[in-house]
Amino acid sequence: MCRQTRSIRSEIAHNKYRVQRMSLNQIGIATHHARVEAWECDYNHHWNARYYFRNFQLASERVVTLDGLANPGAASVVTRTVRFHRELFIGAAVEVRSARISTGQFAGSIVHAMLSEGLVSATALDRPRLPGVGLPAVDAAEVELALPRAAPSDMPWDSLAADASVCETGTVRPHELDHTGSLLFEEMIRRMSVGVHDQLAMLGFTTEFMKATSISRMTVELTVTPLGICAAGTPLRVRSRISSVRSKSFSSIHWLETPDGSPISQVENTIVAVDLTSRRAVELPDFLLRLKD
């Protein structure tokens, strides 16, 4: 392929992305507003993933109440996939807009676009328990940017798997449950993130490695499936496995469970290695590439 052809294709792809971003800026109706607080940012100095999930969940609960129904809390969602498109930093104003997909494979799903200053920061695709009929309908092609890219993992859980790591994440406190007694989405993500951190540190992605190389990692897509409830005072642990490895990204699967093995949620995570100077994806470190199939 000649350089001119590559350039033209790149421009077409860029323009397509801009059109998708523009349409997402205008979809549906506003269902939630927030701002990025200083204490909500992580070691990469941007908004922690748990707070994206918190605000998408608050938007989801608002969608249900638009229909005049009682707020079901975390039970509003069967599965949620969040895709991260642009970092948010301290002080950013946040708006979530929501719509109902009316066509294609994801018809009936609820799509949320998280915006800041007119730009799309993240998107969520919810497979809801309730239809969200109070929302405007959109064509699937209008929200392509929000549709999942990672294939669902078919890796079954094996408690005896030699490549699994186990992370004890502490007992559940009352403030970590919603008004229905379900574990908050942001708490599922917080505990999963601790599991990921522990898992990657053991593989070699340590703080020392990140300081020495300026190579960190960032999540680009997360799929969360709530599976059960737990009472305050219940200890929870995370069981984690690497499910696939590519040149610049890898995926892992995590089960949040009680000591007796009862599942609370499953999280599928796609992560890229990022140069913190350029804020661009780079090739994975050797200790992860060695895990490639």
N, C-alpha and C positions, 0 to 999 in steps of 0.2 A: 504494500500500500504506500503511495507517495505521501510526502509530507503535507501537500496541499489538501489531499483527501482526508488525512487524519485531522487537519486543522478544521476543515468544514464539518466533519462529524462531531468534533469536540464542541464547536460553536452551536450545532443543532442540539446536542445534549444539554449544553449550558442554558440555551433558550427554553428548552422543554422544562428544565428544573425551575427556571424563573416563572414560567407560566403556572406550574404546579404550586409554587409558593404564593403567587398572586391569588390563585383561586382559593387556596387554603386560608388566606387572610380574610376572605369574605364569606366563607361558608357559614351556614346555620345561624345560630344566635349565641350571644355571650352567656355563658353559664357559670363563670367564676372569675374573680380577680384576686391578685395577690402581689407581693413584691419579694425580692430576694434579700433576706437578712444576712448580716455578716456571719452570724453563728451557724448558718445553714450551709456554708461552703466547706469543701473538703480539702485534702492535701494537694489536689490539682488547682486549688484556688477558684473553682467554679461551683455552681449550685450542685449539691449532692443529689444523686439519683432518687433518694428516698422522698425528696420534697416534690419532685416532678410527679411521683406516684400519689402523694398526698393530695395535690391539687387536681390531678385528673380524677381521683376518687370523689373529691368534693363536687366537681362538675358532674360526675355520674349520678351522684345522689340528688343533685338539683334537677337533672333530667327526669328522674323518676317522679319527683314532686310536681313537675310541670303537668303531669297527667292526673294530678289530684290524689296520688297514692301515698301511703305512709312510707317514710324513708326506711329502706331495708338495710342500710349500712353496707358493709362489704359484700353482702349477698346480692347486691345489684348486678354483679359481674360474674360470669362463668370463667372467662379467660380474658386477660388484658395483655396486649402487646404494645410496648412503648418503643418508639424509634427516636433517637437523639440526632438532631441536625445542626444545632448551633449552640455554643456554650452561653450560659447566663452567669453574670457576675454580680457582685454586691450592688444593691440599689436598683436593679432592673425591675421595671414595672411589668407585670405578667397578666395576660388575659387568656382565658380558655374559651374557645368557640366550639360548638357541638352541632352535629347533624346526623341524620340517619341515612345509611347507604341503601339505595332502592334497587340496585341492579347488580348482576354478576355473582361471583362466588361468595362475596361477603354481604349479600343483600340481607338486611335486618340487623346488621352490626351498627354500632354507634361509633362515630369517628370524632375525636377531639383534636383540635389544633391549638397548641400553646404558642402565643405570640408575645413579642416584646418589641415595642417601637416599630410595629408593622412587619417584623420579620418572624418567620417560623423558627422556633427553637426546638420543639419536640412535637410528636404526634402520638396519639394513642388510638388503638383499635380495640373496642370492647365487644366481646360476644355477650350480650346482656341477658339477664333472666326475664326482664320486662321490656316491652317493645319500644318504648320511647316515642309514642305516636305524637306527642306534643312538639317534636322537633321537625324542622324543615327537612325534606328529602334531598339527597344529592346523588348524582351518578358516580359509580365507582371510578370512572376515568378522571373525575375532578379531584379525587383524593388519593391518587396513585402513590404519592409520596408517603402516605400513612400506612400503606399495605405492607405486611411482613415480607422481609427478604430472606430471612433464615428459615430453612426447612425444619419443621418440628422434629425433635430428636425421638428416635425409636428405641433409645437405650433404656432397658428395664433396670429397675433398681436391684442391686445385688449387695446385701450387707456384708458379704465375704469378699468382695472384689478387692484385689491387692492394690489397685490404683486409686482407691477411694480415700479421701481424707475426712476426718470427723472433727467437728468444732463445737464445743459446748458454748452456747451463747447466753446462758443465764436464765433466771426465772422470769416469767411474765408478770409485769406489774399492772395494777388496775388501769392506770392511765394509758396503757398500750392496747386496750380493748375499746371498740366503738360502743355506741349506745345499745347495740344488740348483743354484745358479749363476744363479737368476732375480733380476731387480731387485726389491727390496722394494717392497711397496705404498706404504709411507710415503715412499719415495724418488721413486716416480712422482708422488705428490701434491706433494711438495716442489718438484720441478722444474716441474710444471705451474703451481704457485702463483707461482713466479718469472716464468714466462711471462705469467700473468695480470697480475701487478703491473706488468711492463714494458709490456704492451699497454695497460692502463688509464691508466698515467702518460702515455703518448703521446697518449691521447684527452682527457686533462684531469683525471683522477682522481688528482691529485698529493697529496703529504703536505701541501703548503701549502693546497690546497683543503680537505682534511679538517680541518686546524687552524682555518681561517677559518670554516668552516660547521658543524663538529661532525657532518658527514655522512660516514659511512664506508660500507663495503659488507661484506656477509657472505654466505657461501655457504649455500644452503638445501638443495641437492640436487646430488650428484655421482655420475656413472656412469663406472666405469673398466672398460675391456676390455683385458687384457693381449694383446699380439699377437706378441711375439717375445722373444728373450733377447739379452743382450749381455755381452761379457767385461769384466772389470776393465781399466781403461785406455782404454775406448771413450769418445770425446766424444759427448755427447748435446745435441740442440737441441729446442726446442719451437716448432712452427708453430701459430699461433692465429688464429681468425676469430670475429667476433661472428655468431651464427646467428639470433638473434631478439631483439627489444626490445619490452617492454611498458611500462606506465606506471610501475610500481614495481619491475620486475625485468627482467633480461635474461639471455640464455643465450649461451654461447660453446663452441667446440669446439677441442680441442687435440690435436696429434699429437706424441708424443715419438718422435724418430727419430735414427738414426745419421747420420754425414756422407754416407754413400752413399744415404741415403733409406730404409733398412730400418726398418719400423715396430716400435716396442717397446711402445707402448700408445696407446690413444685415450681421452681424458677429455672428458666432456660436463658442463658446469658451469652451474648456475642460481644467480644472485646477486641479492640485494635491496639497495637503498640503505637505510641505517639511521641514524636520529638517535641519536647516542651518548648523549645526555642521557636520552631516554625509552626507548631500546633498542627502538624500534618502526620498522617499515618506513615509508618516505616516498617521495614521487615522485622518479624518477630526475633527476639533473642534466640541464640542457639539452643539454650536449655528447653525452650518450648518447641522449636523446630524439630528437635530430636523425637518428640512425641507424635510427629506427623505419621499418618498411616502409610 
